[in-house]
Amino acid sequence: MDINEELAKAQVLVEALPYIQKFNRKIIVVKYGGSAMVDEELKRKVIQDVVLLKLVGFKPIIVHGGGKEISKWVTKSGMEPRFVNGLRVTDEPTMEIAEMVLNKVNKSLVSLIEELGVKACGISGKDGGMLKVEKKFSGGEDIGYVGEITDVDTTLVTSLLKDDFLPVICPIGYDDEFHSYNINADDAACAIARAVSAEKLAFLTDIEGVYKDYNDKNTLISELSVSEARELLNGGTIGGGMLPKLNNCIDAIENGVSRVHILDGRIPHCLLLEIFTNKGIGTAILGDNSERFFTTNI
């Protein structure tokens, strides 16, 4: 036995202790998407992370997408996936495929969690009337059955947490006429995190975090206040998929979520590295008056 190796393991646990104490019994919402959902090895590691969070006292909720899988099945069905301003155009046949695929993904995640000895329950936003929506337009254009969340009923998810289940939620909701709508998974995760007053919201993405200058990989920002995030948005250096994500983060913080993390889901065990280590690996967005672990160069 290498005693130094064993001591290093002990040091990791000691470093994690204050975070375990601080967030014990607190809700953390994990928005699961990107490459970490496609690569089977990464998928298993993400689920291991979430299960560990559960077993050390957190109350995790997974909200997942399935965009790449939906596109694959739309193509297999002889249709062409279409997007307007980054939002999938969802006609009736596409909606049918999206709901089928998301439910399939949902149950595969439940199986992985249950394999690791934790009780999980896979639901959609339709269950218990959790996610109520209205039709969403993209730049004034009708993009079909894409929903904008108007209300979150937390009755079911709160009951699952109380009974020690790990909820796994796919982003499908109802409108007032009980038509099914596809919902952007980032939007769903934010709305659910706000409604349950989550301590943390973590986005698993395909980028390392937020950069001051995206073209300079040395400008990764470890911590970002809401005011600093607004400055970045107004500065025009943030583009692409990060723009709505950062707006979602600001919205979540201003509606009671204590801390939002943007993480690279391609890094194995990224959740544990960000939440349980002093350095962290992604970008944490926090309220202007929140305790900070780092100083930033914004």
Residue pairs with C-beta under 8 A, 6 or more apart in sequence:
12 277
15 276
15 277
15 278
16 276
16 277
19 275
19 276
20 56
20 57
20 276
23 57
23 58
23 199
23 200
23 275
24 56
24 57
24 58
25 57
25 58
25 59
26 58
26 59
26 198
26 199
26 200
27 58
27 59
27 60
27 61
27 161
27 193
27 196
27 197
27 198
27 199
27 200
28 53
28 58
28 59
28 60
28 61
28 198
28 199
28 200
28 201
28 202
28 275
29 60
29 61
29 63
29 189
29 192
29 193
29 196
29 198
29 200
29 201
29 202
30 50
30 60
30 61
30 62
30 63
30 189
30 202
30 204
30 271
31 63
31 64
31 65
31 185
31 186
31 188
31 189
31 201
31 202
31 203
31 204
32 46
32 62
32 63
32 64
32 65
32 109
32 204
32 265
33 64
33 65
33 66
33 67
33 185
33 186
33 203
33 204
33 205
33 265
34 204
34 205
34 206
34 265
34 266
35 42
35 206
35 265
35 266
36 42
36 43
36 46
36 204
36 265
36 266
37 43
37 64
37 65
37 66
37 68
37 69
37 105
37 265
38 68
38 69
39 266
41 268
42 265
42 266
42 268
43 112
44 112
45 268
45 269
46 204
46 265
46 270
46 271
47 109
47 112
47 113
47 116
48 116
48 269
49 269
49 270
49 271
49 272
50 60
50 62
50 113
50 166
50 271
51 113
51 116
51 117
51 118
51 166
52 272
53 60
53 271
53 275
54 60
54 118
54 166
55 118
59 161
60 166
61 157
61 161
61 166
61 167
61 169
61 192
61 196
61 198
62 109
62 166
62 167
62 168
62 169
63 169
63 170
63 171
63 185
63 188
63 189
63 192
64 102
64 105
64 106
64 109
64 168
64 169
64 170
64 171
64 185
65 102
65 171
65 184
65 185
65 186
66 98
66 101
66 102
66 105
66 170
66 185
67 88
67 185
69 101
69 104
69 105
70 81
70 88
70 94
70 97
70 98
70 101
70 102
71 81
73 97
73 100
73 101
74 80
74 81
74 94
74 97
75 81
77 93
77 97
79 93
79 94
81 88
82 88
82 89
83 89
84 138
84 139
84 141
84 143
85 138
85 139
86 241
86 244
87 136
87 138
87 143
87 146
87 184
88 94
88 98
88 143
88 146
88 182
89 143
89 144
89 146
90 98
90 143
90 144
90 145
90 146
90 181
90 182
91 144
91 145
92 144
92 145
94 144
94 145
95 144
95 145
95 180
95 181
95 182
98 172
98 182
99 124
99 172
99 180
99 182
102 124
102 170
102 171
102 172
103 122
103 124
103 170
105 170
106 122
106 123
106 124
106 168
106 169
106 170
107 122
109 120
109 122
109 168
110 120
110 121
110 122
110 168
113 120
113 166
113 168
114 120
118 166
119 164
119 165
119 166
120 165
120 166
120 167
120 168
121 160
121 165
121 166
121 167
121 168
122 168
122 169
122 170
123 130
123 156
123 157
123 160
123 167
123 168
123 169
123 170
124 169
124 170
124 171
124 172
124 173
125 131
125 133
125 169
125 170
125 171
125 172
125 173
125 174
125 183
125 188
126 172
126 173
126 174
126 180
127 156
128 153
128 155
128 156
128 157
129 153
129 174
130 152
130 153
130 154
130 155
130 156
130 157
130 169
130 173
131 147
131 149
131 151
131 152
131 171
131 172
131 173
131 174
131 183
131 188
131 191
132 149
132 150
132 151
132 152
132 153
132 173
132 174
132 175
132 176
133 147
133 148
133 149
133 150
133 173
133 174
133 175
133 181
133 183
134 147
134 148
134 150
134 175
134 176
135 142
135 145
135 146
135 147
135 148
135 175
135 181
136 143
136 146
136 147
136 148
136 181
137 143
138 146
145 179
145 180
145 181
145 182
146 181
146 182
146 183
146 184
147 173
147 175
147 181
147 182
147 183
148 187
149 173
149 183
149 187
149 188
149 191
152 191
152 192
152 194
152 195
154 192
154 195
154 196
157 167
157 169
157 192
157 196
158 196
160 166
160 167
161 167
169 188
169 192
171 182
171 183
171 184
171 185
171 187
171 188
172 180
172 181
172 182
172 183
173 180
173 181
173 183
173 188
174 180
174 181
175 181
186 203
186 244
186 245
186 248
187 248
189 201
189 203
189 248
190 201
190 248
190 249
190 251
190 252
192 198
193 201
193 252
193 257
194 251
194 252
194 255
194 256
194 257
197 256
197 257
198 257
198 258
199 257
199 258
199 259
200 257
200 258
200 259
200 260
200 261
200 275
201 249
201 252
201 257
201 259
201 260
201 261
202 260
202 261
202 263
202 271
202 274
202 275
203 245
203 249
203 260
203 261
203 262
203 263
204 263
204 264
204 265
204 270
204 271
205 241
205 245
205 262
205 263
205 264
205 265
206 264
206 265
206 266
207 242
207 262
207 264
208 217
208 220
208 264
208 281
208 282
209 220
209 221
209 222
209 262
209 263
209 264
209 281
209 282
209 283
210 220
210 221
210 224
210 229
210 232
210 238
210 242
210 246
210 262
210 283
210 285
211 217
211 219
211 220
211 221
212 219
212 221
212 232
212 237
212 297
212 298
213 219
213 237
214 237
214 238
214 239
214 242
219 297
220 283
221 283
221 296
221 297
221 298
222 279
222 280
222 283
222 284
222 293
222 294
222 296
223 283
223 284
223 285
223 286
223 292
223 293
223 294
223 296
224 232
224 283
224 284
224 285
224 286
224 296
224 298
225 285
225 286
225 287
225 288
225 290
225 292
226 250
226 253
226 254
226 285
226 286
226 287
226 288
227 288
228 296
228 298
229 246
229 249
229 250
229 285
230 250
231 298
232 238
232 246
232 298
233 243
233 246
233 247
238 246
245 262
246 285
249 260
249 262
249 285
250 285
252 260
253 259
253 260
253 285
253 286
253 287
258 286
258 287
258 290
259 284
259 285
259 286
259 290
260 284
260 285
260 286
261 274
261 275
261 282
261 283
261 284
261 285
262 282
262 283
262 285
263 270
263 271
263 274
263 281
263 282
264 270
264 281
264 282
267 273
267 281
270 281
270 282
273 280
273 281
274 280
274 281
274 282
274 284
278 293
280 293
284 293
286 292
